[in-house]
Amino acid sequence: MSAVQSPQEHKLAELIVEALNLEDLEADAIDVEKPLFGHEYGLDSIDALELTLAISKTYGVQLKADDGQNLKAFANLRALSAHIELLQGKS
């Protein structure tokens, strides 16, 4: 059984679906704990770049390419949402 998306996670899931034109995927179907990249959702490094831009525009935070936390931050929906909240708290 998958964990339920928080309102913030759901908003981010909607952004992911919209920004990456994932027509076959509903925001509600993104499991908060499953890896965003790789097999399940088929996202790749190009998607990561597009998503980074969309996050920057939507949330007003900068995700830097050389940030060592990126691997953890982009691990899954829950981690990415938490990372964005952390960055928003710093600005």
PyMOL Python script that loads the backbone (N, CA, C, O; Angstrom):
from pymol import cmd

cmd.read_pdbstr("""\
ATOM      1  N   MET A   1       0.839  -1.179   0.000  1.00  0.00           N
ATOM      2  CA  MET A   1       0.000   0.000   0.000  1.00  0.00           C
ATOM      3  C   MET A   1       0.887   1.246   0.000  1.00  0.00           C
ATOM      4  O   MET A   1       1.839   1.339   0.774  1.00  0.00           O
ATOM      5  N   SER A   2       0.571   2.186  -0.860  1.00  0.00           N
ATOM      6  CA  SER A   2       1.400   3.373  -0.963  1.00  0.00           C
ATOM      7  C   SER A   2       0.928   4.457  -0.001  1.00  0.00           C
ATOM      8  O   SER A   2      -0.242   4.518   0.376  1.00  0.00           O
ATOM      9  N   ALA A   3       1.864   5.300   0.379  1.00  0.00           N
ATOM     10  CA  ALA A   3       1.555   6.405   1.277  1.00  0.00           C
ATOM     11  C   ALA A   3       0.738   7.458   0.528  1.00  0.00           C
ATOM     12  O   ALA A   3       0.857   7.606  -0.688  1.00  0.00           O
ATOM     13  N   VAL A   4      -0.075   8.168   1.259  1.00  0.00           N
ATOM     14  CA  VAL A   4      -0.939   9.198   0.683  1.00  0.00           C
ATOM     15  C   VAL A   4      -0.136  10.484   0.477  1.00  0.00           C
ATOM     16  O   VAL A   4       0.689  10.860   1.310  1.00  0.00           O
ATOM     17  N   GLN A   5      -0.394  11.143  -0.641  1.00  0.00           N
ATOM     18  CA  GLN A   5       0.268  12.408  -0.931  1.00  0.00           C
ATOM     19  C   GLN A   5      -0.271  13.503  -0.013  1.00  0.00           C
ATOM     20  O   GLN A   5      -1.475  13.598   0.225  1.00  0.00           O
ATOM     21  N   SER A   6       0.642  14.324   0.494  1.00  0.00           N
ATOM     22  CA  SER A   6       0.226  15.516   1.229  1.00  0.00           C
ATOM     23  C   SER A   6      -0.244  16.538   0.193  1.00  0.00           C
ATOM     24  O   SER A   6       0.011  16.355  -0.997  1.00  0.00           O
ATOM     25  N   PRO A   7      -0.916  17.597   0.610  1.00  0.00           N
ATOM     26  CA  PRO A   7      -1.319  18.624  -0.365  1.00  0.00           C
ATOM     27  C   PRO A   7      -0.125  19.206  -1.152  1.00  0.00           C
ATOM     28  O   PRO A   7      -0.234  19.460  -2.351  1.00  0.00           O
ATOM     29  N   GLN A   8       1.006  19.411  -0.467  1.00  0.00           N
ATOM     30  CA  GLN A   8       2.195  19.928  -1.140  1.00  0.00           C
ATOM     31  C   GLN A   8       2.740  18.920  -2.154  1.00  0.00           C
ATOM     32  O   GLN A   8       3.146  19.289  -3.256  1.00  0.00           O
ATOM     33  N   GLU A   9       2.742  17.662  -1.770  1.00  0.00           N
ATOM     34  CA  GLU A   9       3.219  16.610  -2.677  1.00  0.00           C
ATOM     35  C   GLU A   9       2.302  16.486  -3.883  1.00  0.00           C
ATOM     36  O   GLU A   9       2.768  16.264  -5.000  1.00  0.00           O
ATOM     37  N   HIS A  10       1.001  16.627  -3.663  1.00  0.00           N
ATOM     38  CA  HIS A  10       0.062  16.534  -4.771  1.00  0.00           C
ATOM     39  C   HIS A  10       0.269  17.687  -5.762  1.00  0.00           C
ATOM     40  O   HIS A  10       0.241  17.483  -6.976  1.00  0.00           O
ATOM     41  N   LYS A  11       0.474  18.881  -5.239  1.00  0.00           N
ATOM     42  CA  LYS A  11       0.740  20.046  -6.104  1.00  0.00           C
ATOM     43  C   LYS A  11       1.999  19.803  -6.939  1.00  0.00           C
ATOM     44  O   LYS A  11       2.028  20.110  -8.130  1.00  0.00           O
ATOM     45  N   LEU A  12       3.041  19.248  -6.306  1.00  0.00           N
ATOM     46  CA  LEU A  12       4.278  18.944  -7.015  1.00  0.00           C
ATOM     47  C   LEU A  12       4.051  17.837  -8.046  1.00  0.00           C
ATOM     48  O   LEU A  12       4.588  17.904  -9.151  1.00  0.00           O
ATOM     49  N   ALA A  13       3.271  16.831  -7.697  1.00  0.00           N
ATOM     50  CA  ALA A  13       2.956  15.751  -8.638  1.00  0.00           C
ATOM     51  C   ALA A  13       2.236  16.304  -9.866  1.00  0.00           C
ATOM     52  O   ALA A  13       2.510  15.892 -10.993  1.00  0.00           O
ATOM     53  N   GLU A  14       1.317  17.240  -9.639  1.00  0.00           N
ATOM     54  CA  GLU A  14       0.624  17.876 -10.770  1.00  0.00           C
ATOM     55  C   GLU A  14       1.603  18.641 -11.648  1.00  0.00           C
ATOM     56  O   GLU A  14       1.498  18.611 -12.874  1.00  0.00           O
ATOM     57  N   LEU A  15       2.554  19.326 -11.019  1.00  0.00           N
ATOM     58  CA  LEU A  15       3.578  20.051 -11.772  1.00  0.00           C
ATOM     59  C   LEU A  15       4.418  19.085 -12.608  1.00  0.00           C
ATOM     60  O   LEU A  15       4.725  19.368 -13.766  1.00  0.00           O
ATOM     61  N   ILE A  16       4.785  17.957 -12.028  1.00  0.00           N
ATOM     62  CA  ILE A  16       5.584  16.959 -12.747  1.00  0.00           C
ATOM     63  C   ILE A  16       4.826  16.468 -13.983  1.00  0.00           C
ATOM     64  O   ILE A  16       5.381  16.422 -15.081  1.00  0.00           O
ATOM     65  N   VAL A  17       3.570  16.108 -13.798  1.00  0.00           N
ATOM     66  CA  VAL A  17       2.757  15.610 -14.911  1.00  0.00           C
ATOM     67  C   VAL A  17       2.620  16.676 -15.999  1.00  0.00           C
ATOM     68  O   VAL A  17       2.760  16.381 -17.186  1.00  0.00           O
ATOM     69  N   GLU A  18       2.345  17.912 -15.588  1.00  0.00           N
ATOM     70  CA  GLU A  18       2.142  18.997 -16.549  1.00  0.00           C
ATOM     71  C   GLU A  18       3.442  19.400 -17.241  1.00  0.00           C
ATOM     72  O   GLU A  18       3.484  19.510 -18.466  1.00  0.00           O
ATOM     73  N   ALA A  19       4.499  19.620 -16.466  1.00  0.00           N
ATOM     74  CA  ALA A  19       5.767  20.093 -17.031  1.00  0.00           C
ATOM     75  C   ALA A  19       6.398  19.084 -17.975  1.00  0.00           C
ATOM     76  O   ALA A  19       7.060  19.460 -18.942  1.00  0.00           O
ATOM     77  N   LEU A  20       6.194  17.801 -17.693  1.00  0.00           N
ATOM     78  CA  LEU A  20       6.829  16.753 -18.502  1.00  0.00           C
ATOM     79  C   LEU A  20       5.860  16.131 -19.508  1.00  0.00           C
ATOM     80  O   LEU A  20       6.193  15.152 -20.176  1.00  0.00           O
ATOM     81  N   ASN A  21       4.669  16.703 -19.610  1.00  0.00           N
ATOM     82  CA  ASN A  21       3.655  16.206 -20.556  1.00  0.00           C
ATOM     83  C   ASN A  21       3.434  14.705 -20.420  1.00  0.00           C
ATOM     84  O   ASN A  21       3.452  13.975 -21.411  1.00  0.00           O
ATOM     85  N   LEU A  22       3.230  14.256 -19.207  1.00  0.00           N
ATOM     86  CA  LEU A  22       3.017  12.828 -18.934  1.00  0.00           C
ATOM     87  C   LEU A  22       1.527  12.507 -19.062  1.00  0.00           C
ATOM     88  O   LEU A  22       0.829  12.333 -18.063  1.00  0.00           O
ATOM     89  N   GLU A  23       1.061  12.431 -20.287  1.00  0.00           N
ATOM     90  CA  GLU A  23      -0.357  12.255 -20.572  1.00  0.00           C
ATOM     91  C   GLU A  23      -0.932  10.942 -20.043  1.00  0.00           C
ATOM     92  O   GLU A  23      -2.126  10.858 -19.756  1.00  0.00           O
ATOM     93  N   ASP A  24      -0.092   9.926 -19.914  1.00  0.00           N
ATOM     94  CA  ASP A  24      -0.567   8.620 -19.460  1.00  0.00           C
ATOM     95  C   ASP A  24      -0.484   8.445 -17.947  1.00  0.00           C
ATOM     96  O   ASP A  24      -0.729   7.355 -17.430  1.00  0.00           O
ATOM     97  N   LEU A  25      -0.138   9.520 -17.237  1.00  0.00           N
ATOM     98  CA  LEU A  25       0.052   9.420 -15.787  1.00  0.00           C
ATOM     99  C   LEU A  25      -0.761  10.497 -15.081  1.00  0.00           C
ATOM    100  O   LEU A  25      -0.693  11.675 -15.433  1.00  0.00           O
ATOM    101  N   GLU A  26      -1.523  10.079 -14.090  1.00  0.00           N
ATOM    102  CA  GLU A  26      -2.280  11.013 -13.260  1.00  0.00           C
ATOM    103  C   GLU A  26      -1.412  11.405 -12.064  1.00  0.00           C
ATOM    104  O   GLU A  26      -0.634  10.594 -11.562  1.00  0.00           O
ATOM    105  N   ALA A  27      -1.549  12.639 -11.616  1.00  0.00           N
ATOM    106  CA  ALA A  27      -0.773  13.101 -10.452  1.00  0.00           C
ATOM    107  C   ALA A  27      -1.007  12.203  -9.246  1.00  0.00           C
ATOM    108  O   ALA A  27      -0.076  11.908  -8.496  1.00  0.00           O
ATOM    109  N   ASP A  28      -2.252  11.768  -9.059  1.00  0.00           N
ATOM    110  CA  ASP A  28      -2.584  10.897  -7.925  1.00  0.00           C
ATOM    111  C   ASP A  28      -1.880   9.547  -7.987  1.00  0.00           C
ATOM    112  O   ASP A  28      -1.728   8.877  -6.965  1.00  0.00           O
ATOM    113  N   ALA A  29      -1.454   9.149  -9.168  1.00  0.00           N
ATOM    114  CA  ALA A  29      -0.836   7.829  -9.343  1.00  0.00           C
ATOM    115  C   ALA A  29       0.656   7.826  -9.009  1.00  0.00           C
ATOM    116  O   ALA A  29       1.276   6.764  -8.962  1.00  0.00           O
ATOM    117  N   ILE A  30       1.231   8.996  -8.778  1.00  0.00           N
ATOM    118  CA  ILE A  30       2.653   9.043  -8.434  1.00  0.00           C
ATOM    119  C   ILE A  30       2.810   8.678  -6.966  1.00  0.00           C
ATOM    120  O   ILE A  30       2.354   9.396  -6.076  1.00  0.00           O
ATOM    121  N   ASP A  31       3.454   7.564  -6.737  1.00  0.00           N
ATOM    122  CA  ASP A  31       3.691   7.072  -5.378  1.00  0.00           C
ATOM    123  C   ASP A  31       4.772   7.938  -4.732  1.00  0.00           C
ATOM    124  O   ASP A  31       5.836   8.145  -5.315  1.00  0.00           O
ATOM    125  N   VAL A  32       4.501   8.440  -3.537  1.00  0.00           N
ATOM    126  CA  VAL A  32       5.428   9.363  -2.883  1.00  0.00           C
ATOM    127  C   VAL A  32       6.772   8.734  -2.555  1.00  0.00           C
ATOM    128  O   VAL A  32       7.756   9.447  -2.357  1.00  0.00           O
ATOM    129  N   GLU A  33       6.829   7.408  -2.495  1.00  0.00           N
ATOM    130  CA  GLU A  33       8.060   6.745  -2.084  1.00  0.00           C
ATOM    131  C   GLU A  33       8.761   5.973  -3.193  1.00  0.00           C
ATOM    132  O   GLU A  33       9.851   5.445  -2.975  1.00  0.00           O
ATOM    133  N   LYS A  34       8.161   5.897  -4.372  1.00  0.00           N
ATOM    134  CA  LYS A  34       8.805   5.191  -5.482  1.00  0.00           C
ATOM    135  C   LYS A  34       9.754   6.139  -6.215  1.00  0.00           C
ATOM    136  O   LYS A  34       9.477   7.335  -6.315  1.00  0.00           O
ATOM    137  N   PRO A  35      10.862   5.621  -6.726  1.00  0.00           N
ATOM    138  CA  PRO A  35      11.810   6.472  -7.446  1.00  0.00           C
ATOM    139  C   PRO A  35      11.141   7.185  -8.621  1.00  0.00           C
ATOM    140  O   PRO A  35      10.391   6.577  -9.385  1.00  0.00           O
ATOM    141  N   LEU A  36      11.423   8.479  -8.752  1.00  0.00           N
ATOM    142  CA  LEU A  36      10.881   9.251  -9.874  1.00  0.00           C
ATOM    143  C   LEU A  36      11.569   8.875 -11.180  1.00  0.00           C
ATOM    144  O   LEU A  36      10.942   8.849 -12.239  1.00  0.00           O
ATOM    145  N   PHE A  37      12.861   8.585 -11.097  1.00  0.00           N
ATOM    146  CA  PHE A  37      13.641   8.320 -12.310  1.00  0.00           C
ATOM    147  C   PHE A  37      13.948   6.844 -12.426  1.00  0.00           C
ATOM    148  O   PHE A  37      14.158   6.155 -11.429  1.00  0.00           O
ATOM    149  N   GLY A  38      13.972   6.368 -13.666  1.00  0.00           N
ATOM    150  CA  GLY A  38      14.231   4.963 -13.902  1.00  0.00           C
ATOM    151  C   GLY A  38      12.993   4.256 -14.412  1.00  0.00           C
ATOM    152  O   GLY A  38      12.252   4.787 -15.239  1.00  0.00           O
ATOM    153  N   HIS A  39      12.781   3.060 -13.915  1.00  0.00           N
ATOM    154  CA  HIS A  39      11.796   2.145 -14.489  1.00  0.00           C
ATOM    155  C   HIS A  39      10.332   2.563 -14.340  1.00  0.00           C
ATOM    156  O   HIS A  39       9.604   2.603 -15.332  1.00  0.00           O
ATOM    157  N   GLU A  40       9.900   2.867 -13.148  1.00  0.00           N
ATOM    158  CA  GLU A  40       8.473   3.052 -12.871  1.00  0.00           C
ATOM    159  C   GLU A  40       7.818   4.129 -13.738  1.00  0.00           C
ATOM    160  O   GLU A  40       6.800   3.878 -14.383  1.00  0.00           O
ATOM    161  N   TYR A  41       8.399   5.312 -13.750  1.00  0.00           N
ATOM    162  CA  TYR A  41       7.780   6.423 -14.471  1.00  0.00           C
ATOM    163  C   TYR A  41       8.515   6.778 -15.762  1.00  0.00           C
ATOM    164  O   TYR A  41       8.037   7.604 -16.539  1.00  0.00           O
ATOM    165  N   GLY A  42       9.667   6.164 -15.993  1.00  0.00           N
ATOM    166  CA  GLY A  42      10.398   6.355 -17.239  1.00  0.00           C
ATOM    167  C   GLY A  42      11.042   7.727 -17.392  1.00  0.00           C
ATOM    168  O   GLY A  42      11.332   8.147 -18.513  1.00  0.00           O
ATOM    169  N   LEU A  43      11.267   8.427 -16.298  1.00  0.00           N
ATOM    170  CA  LEU A  43      11.893   9.746 -16.384  1.00  0.00           C
ATOM    171  C   LEU A  43      13.402   9.601 -16.516  1.00  0.00           C
ATOM    172  O   LEU A  43      14.003   8.670 -15.980  1.00  0.00           O
ATOM    173  N   ASP A  44      14.006  10.552 -17.247  1.00  0.00           N
ATOM    174  CA  ASP A  44      15.444  10.497 -17.472  1.00  0.00           C
ATOM    175  C   ASP A  44      16.089  11.846 -17.165  1.00  0.00           C
ATOM    176  O   ASP A  44      15.440  12.731 -16.606  1.00  0.00           O
ATOM    177  N   SER A  45      17.355  12.007 -17.524  1.00  0.00           N
ATOM    178  CA  SER A  45      18.092  13.220 -17.189  1.00  0.00           C
ATOM    179  C   SER A  45      17.535  14.457 -17.885  1.00  0.00           C
ATOM    180  O   SER A  45      17.594  15.552 -17.325  1.00  0.00           O
ATOM    181  N   ILE A  46      17.001  14.308 -19.079  1.00  0.00           N
ATOM    182  CA  ILE A  46      16.376  15.441 -19.776  1.00  0.00           C
ATOM    183  C   ILE A  46      15.130  15.879 -18.998  1.00  0.00           C
ATOM    184  O   ILE A  46      14.881  17.074 -18.834  1.00  0.00           O
ATOM    185  N   ASP A  47      14.359  14.910 -18.526  1.00  0.00           N
ATOM    186  CA  ASP A  47      13.188  15.221 -17.702  1.00  0.00           C
ATOM    187  C   ASP A  47      13.613  15.959 -16.424  1.00  0.00           C
ATOM    188  O   ASP A  47      12.919  16.867 -15.965  1.00  0.00           O
ATOM    189  N   ALA A  48      14.747  15.565 -15.862  1.00  0.00           N
ATOM    190  CA  ALA A  48      15.243  16.217 -14.645  1.00  0.00           C
ATOM    191  C   ALA A  48      15.525  17.692 -14.905  1.00  0.00           C
ATOM    192  O   ALA A  48      15.212  18.544 -14.074  1.00  0.00           O
ATOM    193  N   LEU A  49      16.115  17.989 -16.057  1.00  0.00           N
ATOM    194  CA  LEU A  49      16.394  19.384 -16.401  1.00  0.00           C
ATOM    195  C   LEU A  49      15.104  20.176 -16.576  1.00  0.00           C
ATOM    196  O   LEU A  49      14.981  21.290 -16.064  1.00  0.00           O
ATOM    197  N   GLU A  50      14.151  19.609 -17.291  1.00  0.00           N
ATOM    198  CA  GLU A  50      12.863  20.283 -17.497  1.00  0.00           C
ATOM    199  C   GLU A  50      12.135  20.483 -16.168  1.00  0.00           C
ATOM    200  O   GLU A  50      11.543  21.535 -15.925  1.00  0.00           O
ATOM    201  N   LEU A  51      12.185  19.481 -15.329  1.00  0.00           N
ATOM    202  CA  LEU A  51      11.527  19.563 -14.034  1.00  0.00           C
ATOM    203  C   LEU A  51      12.193  20.616 -13.153  1.00  0.00           C
ATOM    204  O   LEU A  51      11.513  21.345 -12.431  1.00  0.00           O
ATOM    205  N   THR A  52      13.506  20.696 -13.209  1.00  0.00           N
ATOM    206  CA  THR A  52      14.242  21.703 -12.444  1.00  0.00           C
ATOM    207  C   THR A  52      13.801  23.109 -12.831  1.00  0.00           C
ATOM    208  O   THR A  52      13.613  23.966 -11.968  1.00  0.00           O
ATOM    209  N   LEU A  53      13.639  23.343 -14.127  1.00  0.00           N
ATOM    210  CA  LEU A  53      13.178  24.656 -14.599  1.00  0.00           C
ATOM    211  C   LEU A  53      11.758  24.943 -14.125  1.00  0.00           C
ATOM    212  O   LEU A  53      11.466  26.053 -13.678  1.00  0.00           O
ATOM    213  N   ALA A  54      10.890  23.968 -14.217  1.00  0.00           N
ATOM    214  CA  ALA A  54       9.505  24.146 -13.788  1.00  0.00           C
ATOM    215  C   ALA A  54       9.423  24.419 -12.285  1.00  0.00           C
ATOM    216  O   ALA A  54       8.627  25.249 -11.846  1.00  0.00           O
ATOM    217  N   ILE A  55      10.233  23.729 -11.506  1.00  0.00           N
ATOM    218  CA  ILE A  55      10.261  23.933 -10.058  1.00  0.00           C
ATOM    219  C   ILE A  55      10.756  25.338  -9.741  1.00  0.00           C
ATOM    220  O   ILE A  55      10.207  26.018  -8.874  1.00  0.00           O
ATOM    221  N   SER A  56      11.786  25.763 -10.443  1.00  0.00           N
ATOM    222  CA  SER A  56      12.335  27.105 -10.245  1.00  0.00           C
ATOM    223  C   SER A  56      11.282  28.179 -10.506  1.00  0.00           C
ATOM    224  O   SER A  56      11.135  29.115  -9.720  1.00  0.00           O
ATOM    225  N   LYS A  57      10.553  28.043 -11.606  1.00  0.00           N
ATOM    226  CA  LYS A  57       9.516  29.018 -11.965  1.00  0.00           C
ATOM    227  C   LYS A  57       8.352  28.992 -10.986  1.00  0.00           C
ATOM    228  O   LYS A  57       7.840  30.042 -10.596  1.00  0.00           O
ATOM    229  N   THR A  58       7.939  27.812 -10.594  1.00  0.00           N
ATOM    230  CA  THR A  58       6.756  27.655  -9.746  1.00  0.00           C
ATOM    231  C   THR A  58       7.018  27.993  -8.282  1.00  0.00           C
ATOM    232  O   THR A  58       6.213  28.661  -7.634  1.00  0.00           O
ATOM    233  N   TYR A  59       8.153  27.524  -7.770  1.00  0.00           N
ATOM    234  CA  TYR A  59       8.421  27.661  -6.342  1.00  0.00           C
ATOM    235  C   TYR A  59       9.436  28.757  -6.010  1.00  0.00           C
ATOM    236  O   TYR A  59       9.629  29.084  -4.839  1.00  0.00           O
ATOM    237  N   GLY A  60      10.079  29.320  -7.020  1.00  0.00           N
ATOM    238  CA  GLY A  60      11.038  30.385  -6.778  1.00  0.00           C
ATOM    239  C   GLY A  60      12.302  29.934  -6.073  1.00  0.00           C
ATOM    240  O   GLY A  60      12.928  30.712  -5.353  1.00  0.00           O
ATOM    241  N   VAL A  61      12.683  28.678  -6.279  1.00  0.00           N
ATOM    242  CA  VAL A  61      13.919  28.155  -5.689  1.00  0.00           C
ATOM    243  C   VAL A  61      14.840  27.687  -6.801  1.00  0.00           C
ATOM    244  O   VAL A  61      14.393  27.302  -7.881  1.00  0.00           O
ATOM    245  N   GLN A  62      16.128  27.726  -6.518  1.00  0.00           N
ATOM    246  CA  GLN A  62      17.118  27.286  -7.494  1.00  0.00           C
ATOM    247  C   GLN A  62      17.667  25.924  -7.086  1.00  0.00           C
ATOM    248  O   GLN A  62      18.180  25.755  -5.980  1.00  0.00           O
ATOM    249  N   LEU A  63      17.554  24.966  -7.980  1.00  0.00           N
ATOM    250  CA  LEU A  63      18.171  23.654  -7.776  1.00  0.00           C
ATOM    251  C   LEU A  63      19.456  23.672  -8.602  1.00  0.00           C
ATOM    252  O   LEU A  63      19.408  23.698  -9.831  1.00  0.00           O
ATOM    253  N   LYS A  64      20.571  23.658  -7.942  1.00  0.00           N
ATOM    254  CA  LYS A  64      21.853  23.776  -8.624  1.00  0.00           C
ATOM    255  C   LYS A  64      22.368  22.411  -9.063  1.00  0.00           C
ATOM    256  O   LYS A  64      22.267  21.429  -8.328  1.00  0.00           O
ATOM    257  N   ALA A  65      22.920  22.366 -10.266  1.00  0.00           N
ATOM    258  CA  ALA A  65      23.408  21.107 -10.838  1.00  0.00           C
ATOM    259  C   ALA A  65      24.520  20.486 -10.003  1.00  0.00           C
ATOM    260  O   ALA A  65      24.648  19.263  -9.960  1.00  0.00           O
ATOM    261  N   ASP A  66      25.326  21.310  -9.339  1.00  0.00           N
ATOM    262  CA  ASP A  66      26.466  20.790  -8.579  1.00  0.00           C
ATOM    263  C   ASP A  66      26.141  20.513  -7.110  1.00  0.00           C
ATOM    264  O   ASP A  66      27.042  20.259  -6.311  1.00  0.00           O
ATOM    265  N   ASP A  67      24.864  20.563  -6.758  1.00  0.00           N
ATOM    266  CA  ASP A  67      24.448  20.305  -5.382  1.00  0.00           C
ATOM    267  C   ASP A  67      24.510  18.808  -5.102  1.00  0.00           C
ATOM    268  O   ASP A  67      23.844  18.016  -5.770  1.00  0.00           O
ATOM    269  N   GLY A  68      25.296  18.433  -4.130  1.00  0.00           N
ATOM    270  CA  GLY A  68      25.438  17.033  -3.763  1.00  0.00           C
ATOM    271  C   GLY A  68      24.165  16.403  -3.228  1.00  0.00           C
ATOM    272  O   GLY A  68      24.064  15.179  -3.151  1.00  0.00           O
ATOM    273  N   GLN A  69      23.188  17.226  -2.855  1.00  0.00           N
ATOM    274  CA  GLN A  69      21.920  16.732  -2.320  1.00  0.00           C
ATOM    275  C   GLN A  69      20.931  16.324  -3.417  1.00  0.00           C
ATOM    276  O   GLN A  69      19.896  15.726  -3.120  1.00  0.00           O
ATOM    277  N   ASN A  70      21.236  16.637  -4.674  1.00  0.00           N
ATOM    278  CA  ASN A  70      20.281  16.389  -5.758  1.00  0.00           C
ATOM    279  C   ASN A  70      19.864  14.926  -5.875  1.00  0.00           C
ATOM    280  O   ASN A  70      18.691  14.629  -6.103  1.00  0.00           O
ATOM    281  N   LEU A  71      20.801  14.033  -5.724  1.00  0.00           N
ATOM    282  CA  LEU A  71      20.467  12.614  -5.845  1.00  0.00           C
ATOM    283  C   LEU A  71      19.421  12.227  -4.807  1.00  0.00           C
ATOM    284  O   LEU A  71      18.463  11.518  -5.119  1.00  0.00           O
ATOM    285  N   LYS A  72      19.603  12.690  -3.581  1.00  0.00           N
ATOM    286  CA  LYS A  72      18.621  12.426  -2.522  1.00  0.00           C
ATOM    287  C   LYS A  72      17.329  13.185  -2.793  1.00  0.00           C
ATOM    288  O   LYS A  72      16.236  12.642  -2.628  1.00  0.00           O
ATOM    289  N   ALA A  73      17.457  14.449  -3.212  1.00  0.00           N
ATOM    290  CA  ALA A  73      16.283  15.303  -3.415  1.00  0.00           C
ATOM    291  C   ALA A  73      15.361  14.756  -4.499  1.00  0.00           C
ATOM    292  O   ALA A  73      14.139  14.816  -4.365  1.00  0.00           O
ATOM    293  N   PHE A  74      15.940  14.226  -5.565  1.00  0.00           N
ATOM    294  CA  PHE A  74      15.141  13.720  -6.677  1.00  0.00           C
ATOM    295  C   PHE A  74      14.824  12.228  -6.542  1.00  0.00           C
ATOM    296  O   PHE A  74      14.344  11.610  -7.493  1.00  0.00           O
ATOM    297  N   ALA A  75      15.083  11.654  -5.385  1.00  0.00           N
ATOM    298  CA  ALA A  75      14.865  10.216  -5.189  1.00  0.00           C
ATOM    299  C   ALA A  75      13.409   9.828  -5.395  1.00  0.00           C
ATOM    300  O   ALA A  75      13.115   8.827  -6.047  1.00  0.00           O
ATOM    301  N   ASN A  76      12.496  10.621  -4.838  1.00  0.00           N
ATOM    302  CA  ASN A  76      11.071  10.327  -4.962  1.00  0.00           C
ATOM    303  C   ASN A  76      10.276  11.606  -4.704  1.00  0.00           C
ATOM    304  O   ASN A  76      10.846  12.640  -4.356  1.00  0.00           O
ATOM    305  N   LEU A  77       8.995  11.531  -4.871  1.00  0.00           N
ATOM    306  CA  LEU A  77       8.130  12.703  -4.724  1.00  0.00           C
ATOM    307  C   LEU A  77       8.234  13.303  -3.321  1.00  0.00           C
ATOM    308  O   LEU A  77       8.317  14.522  -3.169  1.00  0.00           O
ATOM    309  N   ARG A  78       8.230  12.457  -2.312  1.00  0.00           N
ATOM    310  CA  ARG A  78       8.291  12.938  -0.926  1.00  0.00           C
ATOM    311  C   ARG A  78       9.603  13.676  -0.667  1.00  0.00           C
ATOM    312  O   ARG A  78       9.596  14.747  -0.061  1.00  0.00           O
ATOM    313  N   ALA A  79      10.720  13.121  -1.116  1.00  0.00           N
ATOM    314  CA  ALA A  79      12.025  13.757  -0.905  1.00  0.00           C
ATOM    315  C   ALA A  79      12.118  15.074  -1.662  1.00  0.00           C
ATOM    316  O   ALA A  79      12.658  16.050  -1.142  1.00  0.00           O
ATOM    317  N   LEU A  80      11.601  15.111  -2.877  1.00  0.00           N
ATOM    318  CA  LEU A  80      11.666  16.333  -3.680  1.00  0.00           C
ATOM    319  C   LEU A  80      10.812  17.430  -3.048  1.00  0.00           C
ATOM    320  O   LEU A  80      11.236  18.584  -2.984  1.00  0.00           O
ATOM    321  N   SER A  81       9.639  17.086  -2.591  1.00  0.00           N
ATOM    322  CA  SER A  81       8.774  18.057  -1.936  1.00  0.00           C
ATOM    323  C   SER A  81       9.441  18.613  -0.681  1.00  0.00           C
ATOM    324  O   SER A  81       9.415  19.821  -0.448  1.00  0.00           O
ATOM    325  N   ALA A  82      10.029  17.752   0.117  1.00  0.00           N
ATOM    326  CA  ALA A  82      10.717  18.179   1.344  1.00  0.00           C
ATOM    327  C   ALA A  82      11.906  19.072   1.013  1.00  0.00           C
ATOM    328  O   ALA A  82      12.153  20.053   1.715  1.00  0.00           O
ATOM    329  N   HIS A  83      12.642  18.750  -0.036  1.00  0.00           N
ATOM    330  CA  HIS A  83      13.801  19.541  -0.450  1.00  0.00           C
ATOM    331  C   HIS A  83      13.364  20.942  -0.880  1.00  0.00           C
ATOM    332  O   HIS A  83      14.011  21.931  -0.534  1.00  0.00           O
ATOM    333  N   ILE A  84      12.282  21.022  -1.624  1.00  0.00           N
ATOM    334  CA  ILE A  84      11.766  22.329  -2.061  1.00  0.00           C
ATOM    335  C   ILE A  84      11.357  23.157  -0.843  1.00  0.00           C
ATOM    336  O   ILE A  84      11.663  24.347  -0.767  1.00  0.00           O
ATOM    337  N   GLU A  85      10.671  22.532   0.101  1.00  0.00           N
ATOM    338  CA  GLU A  85      10.267  23.252   1.318  1.00  0.00           C
ATOM    339  C   GLU A  85      11.483  23.759   2.075  1.00  0.00           C
ATOM    340  O   GLU A  85      11.475  24.878   2.589  1.00  0.00           O
ATOM    341  N   LEU A  86      12.525  22.946   2.148  1.00  0.00           N
ATOM    342  CA  LEU A  86      13.767  23.334   2.822  1.00  0.00           C
ATOM    343  C   LEU A  86      14.394  24.542   2.131  1.00  0.00           C
ATOM    344  O   LEU A  86      14.817  25.487   2.797  1.00  0.00           O
ATOM    345  N   LEU A  87      14.456  24.516   0.804  1.00  0.00           N
ATOM    346  CA  LEU A  87      15.025  25.626   0.051  1.00  0.00           C
ATOM    347  C   LEU A  87      14.188  26.894   0.210  1.00  0.00           C
ATOM    348  O   LEU A  87      14.736  27.992   0.302  1.00  0.00           O
ATOM    349  N   GLN A  88      12.885  26.748   0.242  1.00  0.00           N
ATOM    350  CA  GLN A  88      12.014  27.914   0.434  1.00  0.00           C
ATOM    351  C   GLN A  88      12.220  28.527   1.811  1.00  0.00           C
ATOM    352  O   GLN A  88      12.110  29.742   1.974  1.00  0.00           O
ATOM    353  N   GLY A  89      12.516  27.701   2.792  1.00  0.00           N
ATOM    354  CA  GLY A  89      12.758  28.193   4.131  1.00  0.00           C
ATOM    355  C   GLY A  89      14.055  28.982   4.243  1.00  0.00           C
ATOM    356  O   GLY A  89      14.200  29.838   5.117  1.00  0.00           O
ATOM    357  N   LYS A  90      15.002  28.686   3.346  1.00  0.00           N
ATOM    358  CA  LYS A  90      16.299  29.378   3.361  1.00  0.00           C
ATOM    359  C   LYS A  90      16.243  30.719   2.670  1.00  0.00           C
ATOM    360  O   LYS A  90      17.094  31.576   2.907  1.00  0.00           O
ATOM    361  N   SER A  91      15.233  30.918   1.800  1.00  0.00           N
ATOM    362  CA  SER A  91      15.208  32.172   1.036  1.00  0.00           C
ATOM    363  C   SER A  91      14.388  33.244   1.716  1.00  0.00           C
ATOM    364  O   SER A  91      14.272  34.354   1.196  1.00  0.00           O
TER     365      SER A  91
END
""", "prot")
cmd.dss("prot")
cmd.show_as("cartoon", "prot")
cmd.util.cbc("prot")
cmd.orient("prot")
